[in-house]
Each structure stands twice: as C-alpha cells, then as structure tokens.
Amino acid sequence: MKPLKQLFILTILLSLSTLSFAQVSKDAAVQIEVTVISTPPISLALHWPADANATGYNVYRRLKGAASWGAAKKLPANSSLYTDSTVILGTRYEYRVSKTVKIGTTIITATGYTESGISIPAVNDQGKLILLVDKTFSDSLKTELTRLEEDLWNDGWQVIRHDVGRNDKVPDVKAIIANDYNNDPDNVKALFIFGHVPVPYSGFLNPDGHPDHFGAWPADVYYGEFNSGDWTDTYTDTSSGRRPANHNIAGDGKFDYSQIPDVISLMIGRVDLSDMSSFSKSEKELLKQYLDKDHNFRTGILTAPPRALLEDSFGYFGGEAFASSGWRNLAPLVGVDSIKEFNTGSGNWMPVISTQPFLWAYGCGGGWDNGAGGAGSTGEFAGSGGDAIFMMLFGSYFGDWNTSNNFLRAPLATSYGLGCAWSGRPYWELFPMGLGEPLGYCARLTQNNGGDFVYNFAAAGVHIALMGDPTLVMHPYVPPTSLSVTSDAQYHNSAKLSWQPSPDKNILGYNVYRSKSPTGIYELLTPSPISSLSFDDKSPFVDTNAYIVRAIKLETTPSGSYYNLSAGTRSVISGIVKNGVANNQQRDDLQVMQTINGAEIILHKSNSSYMTIAIYDASGKVIKTLDNRVLSAGVYRYDWQTSTVRSGIYFVRAVGMQEPLIAKILVVQ
C-alpha cells in the first residue's frame, strides 16, 4: 500500500476566501422540501426553488439503502415540483434531484437529496451502544453519567459501558470496542466517546490543502472499522507539516491509511472538551454542562426553532462550493423558507447566532486552529455563546480537531451546541435526520460515501469525524414521567402501571415495553398505542420486570412524516411472580379501554383455541367481527372506531374458550 498523498495535496488553499465568481454556492445545490399529500392517492410532493438558469432536471428514487439509483425521471427546465403517487405507506425512500445550470458559459450540475416517506413506523429498538468514558471523570461526573445511561436506555439503546484511561494505548482501546462488536455484530450499532479518550492518528493527508498541514490527522474512524485487520504503521513521510502531531513515522503509533480502508460499522461521535482554556469553565465543568444540555434536549427542555442560519465566506470556490453542503442538507431538515442567509459583508455571524437560537447553522471561511473568517472564533464562542443545537463549520486547520481551543469543538462548550461537523471536504450527508435518523447515522453515511452521494476532495478520508453525541435526533419532545409499577391486588401475579402524560398536544398514545431486567432487551407489549395513562400486565415475567413507557406522535417535517417516539420513563418491580406460578395461574380475560375515537378491546388468552370475537348491539345483532381464527396464548388488541354507530349499549363477546367472555361498551355520540 502506498500513502494516498496525491489525493490531498491541492493547489487551491482554503485561506483564499475572496475569489470572485459569478456563481454562488447555492447554485451547486438543489434545495428539496417535501410535502405529504394524505388524500388518495397518497403522494409525496418534492418541491424546490425555481431556477431561471436551469436547463433541465433529473429525479431519482430508490428504496432506502438500495445499491442503485436506477433510471431518472426527466423534467423540463422550468420545473420546481415532482409528485410521486406510487409511494407505499410506511416505506422509506431516498430521492436525488439533479439539475444542470448554465451561468454565462459555465455549466454546473447541482444535486439535492432527501430521505422521505409517509407514516414511517416508529423505531422501538435502536440496538446496542458502546459508551467509552474517560475514567478521569468516572467519579466526579458519576451522577451525570448515570443519567446519560438512563437517557440512552429510555431512547431505545442498550448500553455497554467501559471506562478507559486517557493514556491507554489506542490499539488496546480498539480491542475493547472490537470485542463488543464481534460478540454481537448485528446489534452493536454505535460508539459514544466521552472525554479525552486516546485519539487515533492516521494518514498522509491535508484535506484543507495546506502543505504545512500534511501528515497524520485524528482518525476516530479507526475505532469503527473491523474488516481490514490491523491498520499498518510502516511508512514514513519526511514532508510532514509544521505540527509535530501530524508527523508520521514508521512505528510511531500513527497509522498509514489516508482513506478509510473498509466500511465503518459504527455510528461514532466524540465529546472531548479538553484543553479549551478560552472558556472560563474547567474541562469537568464543560463536560457536565454538555451532559446537562444533552439530557435537557432529549427531554424537550432545551429547544430551538426549526430554522437555520447559513454563513458563506468562500462562495463558489472554483466549483467546490463548500456551503452547498449547507444548502443541500438544510432544506429537507428545516424547510427552504426557514434558512436565513447571513450577509458576509457585515462581518461575522456571532451577533446573530449568539442572540437568536437556531436548530441548525452552517458557517465557513478562511480558517485557523481557533476560528474561521465570517464564522467567528473559539474566543467569541466562549464570550458570546452560540445558540445553535447542530452546526456545520468549515475552514483551514481546525478540521484537525485535537488542538488547543479548537474551533470545531468550540460549539460543544457553549450552552446550546450538541453536535458539529467539518463539512466542506468532504460534503456531509445530514438530510436523513429529517425523517428521524440519529446524528451518528449521518456521520457513518458520510464516512462510507463511495459515490452514492455527491462527493468532492477528501471523500472517504480518515479525518471525517463527528463532534457530539451520535444518538441525538432532531425532534425530541417532553416525555411521559413518573412511571409507577405496583402489584395488582385484583389479579394475582400481575403488574399495574401508571404514569404522568406528556404535555405535547399531538400525542397519539403510549407504547409500553417490558424486559426481564433493567439492562435487558425491551419488547413492545402494546402493538398499537394506548390512550390511557395506565396499563395492566397480566402475564409478567418471573421475579423481575422492567418497564418503559414512551409517548408516540406522527411527526411531519420538510422530509415527510414518521411516528416519533419520545424518551421513556422507566421503572422496575421484583417479586410479584415467584417460582413460575404465573404460567400456571393465567386466566382468560376481556377488557375494554376507552380511546379518543372509540374503544380498545384487549383479550388475554391462556391457551390456543379457535376464537370468534365480535361486537353486538343491544338486540343481539352482530355489528362488527373483530377476529375469527385460531389464536394462541397471548395478548390481543382490537381497535373499534365508533364514529359510525349510534349512541347506546353494545357488547363485545369472545367465544372459543372454556367460558365465553362478555364486556359492555357504552357509546355516547
């Protein structure tokens, strides 16, 4: 293997921020926004700003993650809308819209993406996450780290935690991660690095184009790649730049790869606030502040309007148009009209971003370790703050993030910032967050981009890294609280759950999950959301039962619509079932729960039999048959919509067990 030096030594340096072209970075992006059409035929309407310079459009659609985009739908030059009426409810699609633009004698191909769908099902189980903690703070931040673990469990993650020393060897840290991954490769999905965990370095590269910045860069991707074997450390390049950290000599512990050698398997994010003396808080205090705001954002306490601020001090830049990464991603995340472009002629954006909260922000300009022209500096973040939850920044030098008072890490040290990426070389792919994907999913998508999405210099480089919690999503809201689990006095060997509601006005109901232990796999007990604030588990596990309750609502965004789960409220009960007697004492039972639109009928069966479950009116006439088949032992739920029936008394009857079960329903219109 030869060092991939030639890919990264560029003749254009990022400090040249005043080049003048007729084109602007927005010309290199198609800003796609999606509207859900729910009246038949259900459709997705993709629309984008009209472009008088466009000469034609191509629209591609594929199932999410498919290997090929397939054939294009060609649209005329004056197009600004494409309606797809062949979508299937609950299916995720990816769309790519490209246009050709002629400005003067220059021909540009611009591209945009969105992940979209209608009523996408909720994701109940996110998989396993490895939480790697700098043990410097294991004791001093014990309370906050315990809360983080609880938050992760409540968001559907199974947490595997390891505390490591900041002076441990990088391969030893990788061995811990690899062991967890190899034990369960299908379910271990993410790696959250918290604190100054040892930083891998790799490569002979300078993605910002500066000869004095050539050499090894920080490479957290090393921790998430498991297919290529041990990364080599056998090459030396004496042309390394001025930073000693970038010098790469055979056997020095810095690896040789400049490009990622194989697929990255984990969603990786790092929160490292060491050596940030520009801020008045200590490293421990900054990390505590991050954990506090991480918790507050997950639970709907810390919020920002769904809008974005975009600052671009580079412009078109010979066709790379770094800020096109902002234009391209922000449209399906917050909507075209919610993107505010900062006038770079009026200085930098700090007075705006430090006084108005934004969900997203993109800023780029000629950079140095501690700042970028137009986007401010680490010192300004420390003094003024930066009220953006998620940020994309780009400029020279600070993409090499393991430096003192580094600008890429600075947003994480403010009272708002939770995630930041060096987006420009290469472009990042953040659009899937609009349909509920985690931030770390987008980091992995960017790292693994081999041509599926538009790319530029430094694509697949080992330097691509996410600063922030990889599990965060865009649309959290206030969850239900105060889950109480008690033994039900009426039914022996059963658990009674009750909780306080989410105050969100659009809640459809609640999902209830159960596990055999607090750190086990939680399974959904309620196939459809329940509208009540209580739930009776008539068939709990022997001894320990852990429960989570999460609210659910239909989230409609500029990308489509999906069922969005809140964080959960969790509780455990032990001892209500002993020695397996629950399996011997299960009883058949029929319940009726009032819902917003009617009634939910719940049947508990203790054995297998042929069943008929039907609704009757007071005269004995069958109004609706709910089920008519062989049902095995278990819990069955049926939703009866009463909007089309008259007020009166109705009965639900379940026939097929030792004794027929009957329950009364009162309908008042």
MOPEZI-V601050 format. One record per backbone hydrogen bond with DSSP energy under -0.5 kcal/mol. CO is the residue of the C=O (numbers start at 1). NH is the residue of the N-H. If there is no record, write none. Layout:
BEGIN
CO/NH  CO/NH
END
This chain:
BEGIN
3/5  4/7  5/8  5/9  8/10  11/13  13/16  15/17  19/21  23/316  24/27  25/28  26/29  28/111  29/31  30/32  33/47  35/45  36/38  37/43  43/37  44/46  44/84  45/35  45/47  46/82  47/33  51/54  53/102  56/100  57/75  58/98  59/73  60/96  62/94  63/66  69/61  72/74  73/59  75/57  76/79  80/48  82/46  82/84  83/85  84/44  88/91  92/64  93/116  94/62  95/114  96/60  97/112  98/58  99/110  100/55  100/56  101/103  101/108  102/104  103/106  106/103  108/101  108/110  110/99  111/30  112/97  114/95  114/116  116/93  117/561  118/90  120/563  122/124  124/126  127/158  128/189  128/190  129/131  129/160  130/132  130/192  131/133  131/162  132/194  133/135  133/164  134/137  135/138  137/141  139/142  141/145  142/146  143/147  144/148  145/149  146/150  147/151  148/152  149/153  150/154  151/155  152/155  152/157  153/156  156/126  156/127  157/159  158/129  159/161  160/131  162/133  162/164  164/135  165/168  165/198  169/173  170/174  171/175  172/176  173/177  174/178  175/179  176/180  177/181  178/182  179/183  180/184  181/184  184/187  184/188  187/128  187/189  189/267  190/130  191/193  191/269  192/132  192/194  193/195  193/271  194/134  195/197  198/200  200/219  201/255  202/217  205/215  206/209  208/14  209/211  210/213  211/214  212/242  212/243  214/241  215/205  217/202  219/222  220/223  221/224  222/225  224/226  224/265  224/266  232/256  233/251  237/240  243/246  243/247  244/247  246/216  247/249  248/237  249/252  255/203  258/462  263/265  266/268  267/191  269/193  270/272  270/468  271/195  275/405  276/279  282/286  283/287  284/288  285/289  286/290  287/291  288/292  289/293  290/294  291/295  292/296  293/297  294/298  295/299  296/301  296/302  297/300  301/303  305/307  305/359  307/359  307/360  308/340  309/362  310/342  311/364  314/317  316/319  316/321  317/320  321/324  322/325  323/326  323/327  324/328  325/329  326/330  327/331  328/332  329/333  330/334  330/335  331/335  335/338  336/339  338/308  338/340  339/341  340/310  340/342  342/344  343/346  344/347  348/351  349/352  349/353  350/354  352/355  352/356  353/387  358/389  359/390  360/309  361/392  362/311  363/394  364/313  366/373  368/371  369/407  370/378  371/368  372/375  372/376  374/349  376/372  377/381  378/382  379/383  380/384  380/385  381/385  386/388  387/358  389/418  389/419  390/361  391/421  392/363  393/423  394/365  396/398  397/400  399/401  401/403  403/406  406/410  407/411  409/412  409/413  410/413  411/414  411/417  418/469  419/391  420/467  421/393  421/423  422/424  426/424  426/425  428/430  430/433  431/434  432/435  432/437  433/436  438/442  439/443  440/444  441/445  442/446  443/447  444/448  446/449  448/450  456/459  458/461  460/260  461/464  462/221  465/422  465/467  466/270  466/468  467/420  469/472  470/440  472/439  477/567  481/500  484/498  486/496  487/489  490/492  491/494  493/540  494/488  495/497  495/537  496/486  497/535  498/484  500/481  504/507  509/552  510/530  511/550  512/525  512/526  513/548  514/523  515/546  517/520  520/522  521/523  523/514  525/527  530/510  533/499  535/497  535/537  536/538  537/495  542/544  543/575  543/576  545/573  546/515  547/571  548/513  549/569  550/511  551/566  552/508  552/509  553/555  553/564  554/556  555/557  555/562  557/560  558/34  560/557  561/120  562/555  562/564  563/565  564/553  567/551  569/549  571/547  573/545  577/543  578/581  580/583  580/584  581/584  581/585  582/585  582/586  589/604  591/602  593/600  595/598  597/642  598/595  599/601  599/640  600/593  600/602  601/603  601/638  602/591  602/604  603/605  603/636  604/589  605/634  609/631  611/629  612/655  613/626  613/627  614/653  615/623  615/624  616/651  617/620  621/617  624/615  624/626  627/613  629/611  631/609  634/605  636/603  638/601  638/640  639/641  640/599  640/642  642/645  648/667  649/618  650/665  651/616  652/663  653/614  653/655  654/661  655/612  661/654  663/652  665/650  665/667  666/668  667/648
END
